[in-house]
Amino acid sequence: MEAAVGDRIIVQGTRPGAARRDGEIVTLHHPDGSPPYDVRWAEDGRVTEYFPGPDARIQRFGQEHEGPRTVVPEPHLFAD
């Protein structure tokens, strides 16, 4: 997982009745954007250090209104 300051992190609850949480990444601990992150949670504004689990995903800053991204594979050219 890789993120940048300003990205949104969304955590889906994995248990029945668990709430969905989301927040803004406000600080990175590593220059490559790997976890952990300091996140300002939307529900209460608290900032906590967060280690994302498999139920978390990153929404890049500026992609809120974009549709799904399609990756077009580059052709692989073999040298003869």
Accessible surface in RSA format (square Angstrom, percent):
REM  Atomic radii and reference values for relative SASA: ProtOr
REM  Chains: A
REM  Algorithm: Lee & Richards
REM  Probe-radius: 1.40
REM  Slices: 20
REM RES _ NUM      All-atoms   Total-Side   Main-Chain    Non-polar    All polar
REM                ABS   REL    ABS   REL    ABS   REL    ABS   REL    ABS   REL
RES MET A   1   104.96  54.4  37.53  24.8  67.43 160.5  52.10  44.3  52.86  70.0
RES GLU A   2   107.57  61.8 103.33  78.2   4.24  10.1  21.42  41.4  86.15  70.3
RES ALA A   3     5.84   5.4   0.00   0.0   5.84  13.3   1.02   1.4   4.82  12.8
RES ALA A   4    49.52  45.5  49.35  76.2   0.17   0.4  49.52  69.7   0.00   0.0
RES VAL A   5    89.31  58.8  68.93  62.4  20.38  49.1  68.93  59.9  20.38  55.3
RES GLY A   6    20.01  24.7   0.00   N/A  20.01  24.7  11.33  31.1   8.68  19.4
RES ASP A   7     3.72   2.6   3.72   3.7   0.00   0.0   0.00   0.0   3.72   3.7
RES ARG A   8    74.88  31.4  74.40  37.9   0.48   1.1  27.92  38.2  46.96  28.5
RES ILE A   9     0.00   0.0   0.00   0.0   0.00   0.0   0.00   0.0   0.00   0.0
RES ILE A  10     1.66   0.9   1.63   1.2   0.03   0.1   1.63   1.2   0.03   0.1
RES VAL A  11    15.10   9.9  15.10  13.7   0.00   0.0  15.10  13.1   0.00   0.0
RES GLN A  12    84.97  47.5  84.97  62.1   0.00   0.0  37.68  80.2  47.29  35.9
RES GLY A  13    31.73  39.1   0.00   N/A  31.73  39.1   7.58  20.8  24.15  54.1
RES THR A  14   105.12  74.8  66.75  67.7  38.37  91.4  52.58  70.6  52.54  79.4
RES ARG A  15   173.11  72.7 165.79  84.5   7.32  17.4  63.80  87.2 109.31  66.2
RES PRO A  16   139.25 101.5 105.93  96.6  33.31 121.1 118.48  97.8  20.77 129.1
RES GLY A  17    88.09 108.6   0.00   N/A  88.09 108.6  44.92 123.3  43.17  96.7
RES ALA A  18    35.55  32.7   8.10  12.5  27.46  62.5  15.50  21.8  20.05  53.1
RES ALA A  19    79.16  72.8  57.19  88.3  21.98  50.0  66.03  93.0  13.13  34.8
RES ARG A  20   118.60  49.8  91.55  46.7  27.05  64.4  38.15  52.1  80.44  48.8
RES ARG A  21    86.72  36.4  85.86  43.8   0.87   2.1  32.67  44.7  54.05  32.8
RES ASP A  22    31.27  21.9  31.08  30.9   0.19   0.5   0.00   0.0  31.27  31.2
RES GLY A  23     3.82   4.7   0.00   N/A   3.82   4.7   3.82  10.5   0.00   0.0
RES GLU A  24    75.64  43.4  73.61  55.7   2.03   4.8  22.23  43.0  53.40  43.6
RES ILE A  25     0.00   0.0   0.00   0.0   0.00   0.0   0.00   0.0   0.00   0.0
RES VAL A  26    35.96  23.7  19.12  17.3  16.85  40.6  19.99  17.4  15.97  43.3
RES THR A  27    59.46  42.3  57.79  58.6   1.67   4.0  39.80  53.5  19.66  29.7
RES LEU A  28    51.42  28.6  30.68  21.9  20.75  52.2  30.68  21.5  20.75  55.8
RES HIS A  29    82.84  45.3  51.22  35.6  31.62  80.9  36.76  37.9  46.09  53.6
RES HIS A  30    76.82  42.0  74.78  52.0   2.05   5.2  46.49  47.9  30.33  35.3
RES PRO A  31   144.46 105.3 105.41  96.1  39.05 141.9 117.26  96.8  27.20 169.0
RES ASP A  32    96.75  67.8  77.44  77.1  19.31  45.7  49.74 117.1  47.01  46.9
RES GLY A  33     2.33   2.9   0.00   N/A   2.33   2.9   2.20   6.0   0.14   0.3
RES SER A  34    32.64  27.6  32.64  43.6   0.00   0.0  23.94  51.0   8.70  12.2
RES PRO A  35    42.87  31.2  31.03  28.3  11.84  43.0  31.11  25.7  11.76  73.1
RES PRO A  36    13.77  10.0  13.77  12.5   0.00   0.0  13.77  11.4   0.00   0.0
RES TYR A  37     0.00   0.0   0.00   0.0   0.00   0.0   0.00   0.0   0.00   0.0
RES ASP A  38    28.62  20.0  28.62  28.5   0.00   0.0   1.85   4.3  26.78  26.7
RES VAL A  39     0.00   0.0   0.00   0.0   0.00   0.0   0.00   0.0   0.00   0.0
RES ARG A  40   107.20  45.0 104.65  53.3   2.54   6.1  31.63  43.2  75.57  45.8
RES TRP A  41     3.82   1.5   3.42   1.7   0.40   0.9   2.91   1.6   0.91   1.5
RES ALA A  42    71.98  66.2  34.42  53.1  37.56  85.4  45.86  64.6  26.12  69.2
RES GLU A  43   109.11  62.6  66.98  50.7  42.14 100.3  61.11 118.2  48.00  39.2
RES ASP A  44    78.75  55.2  43.72  43.5  35.03  82.8  37.13  87.4  41.62  41.5
RES GLY A  45    41.37  51.0   0.00   N/A  41.37  51.0  24.47  67.2  16.90  37.8
RES ARG A  46   149.56  62.8 142.82  72.8   6.74  16.0  54.10  73.9  95.46  57.9
RES VAL A  47    76.00  50.0  47.25  42.8  28.76  69.3  47.25  41.1  28.76  78.0
RES THR A  48    42.37  30.1  35.51  36.0   6.86  16.3  37.73  50.7   4.64   7.0
RES GLU A  49    94.80  54.4  67.37  51.0  27.43  65.3  19.64  38.0  75.16  61.4
RES TYR A  50    37.61  17.6  36.15  20.6   1.46   3.8  32.71  24.6   4.90   6.0
RES PHE A  51   136.73  68.4 119.78  74.2  16.95  44.1 119.78  72.6  16.95  48.5
RES PRO A  52    27.38  20.0   2.22   2.0  25.16  91.5   2.22   1.8  25.16 156.4
RES GLY A  53    27.71  34.2   0.00   N/A  27.71  34.2  22.85  62.7   4.87  10.9
RES PRO A  54   147.56 107.5 105.30  96.0  42.26 153.6 119.37  98.6  28.19 175.2
RES ASP A  55    41.31  28.9  26.87  26.7  14.44  34.1  15.02  35.3  26.29  26.2
RES ALA A  56    11.77  10.8   0.00   0.0  11.77  26.8   0.58   0.8  11.20  29.7
RES ARG A  57   124.68  52.4 122.40  62.4   2.29   5.4  59.42  81.2  65.26  39.6
RES ILE A  58    34.33  19.5   8.32   6.2  26.01  62.7   8.32   6.0  26.01  70.6
RES GLN A  59    32.56  18.2  29.80  21.8   2.75   6.6   8.38  17.8  24.18  18.3
RES ARG A  60    84.47  35.5  84.47  43.1   0.00   0.0  34.17  46.7  50.30  30.5
RES PHE A  61   153.43  76.8 134.55  83.3  18.89  49.1 135.05  81.9  18.39  52.6
RES GLY A  62    46.56  57.4   0.00   N/A  46.56  57.4  28.09  77.1  18.47  41.4
RES GLN A  63    44.81  25.1  40.22  29.4   4.59  10.9  11.26  24.0  33.56  25.4
RES GLU A  64    83.04  47.7  59.90  45.3  23.14  55.1  31.65  61.2  51.39  42.0
RES HIS A  65   181.21  99.0 146.14 101.6  35.06  89.7 106.77 110.0  74.44  86.6
RES GLU A  66   105.21  60.4  80.61  61.0  24.59  58.6  38.71  74.9  66.49  54.3
RES GLY A  67    51.41  63.4   0.00   N/A  51.41  63.4  30.09  82.6  21.32  47.7
RES PRO A  68   135.18  98.5 104.96  95.7  30.22 109.8 117.03  96.6  18.16 112.9
RES ARG A  69   177.15  74.4 145.48  74.2  31.67  75.4  48.01  65.6 129.14  78.3
RES THR A  70   119.81  85.2  88.69  89.9  31.12  74.2  62.27  83.6  57.53  87.0
RES VAL A  71   130.64  86.0 107.89  97.7  22.75  54.8 111.15  96.6  19.49  52.9
RES VAL A  72   115.21  75.8 100.05  90.6  15.16  36.5 100.90  87.7  14.31  38.8
RES PRO A  73   111.90  81.6  93.52  85.2  18.38  66.8 100.70  83.1  11.20  69.6
RES GLU A  74   152.77  87.7 130.49  98.7  22.28  53.0  59.68 115.4  93.09  76.0
RES PRO A  75   104.53  76.2  79.69  72.6  24.84  90.3  91.47  75.5  13.05  81.1
RES HIS A  76   135.33  74.0 110.98  77.1  24.35  62.3  79.24  81.7  56.09  65.3
RES LEU A  77   153.59  85.5 128.90  92.2  24.69  62.1 130.91  91.9  22.68  61.0
RES PHE A  78   163.16  81.6 136.37  84.5  26.79  69.7 139.42  84.5  23.74  67.9
RES ALA A  79   106.43  97.9  66.37 102.4  40.05  91.1  75.73 106.6  30.70  81.3
RES ASP A  80   189.36 132.6 113.25 112.7  76.12 180.0  69.50 163.6 119.86 119.5
END  Absolute sums over single chains surface
CHAIN  1 A     6135.3       4596.8       1538.5       3518.2       2617.1
END  Absolute sums over all chains
TOTAL          6135.3       4596.8       1538.5       3518.2       2617.1
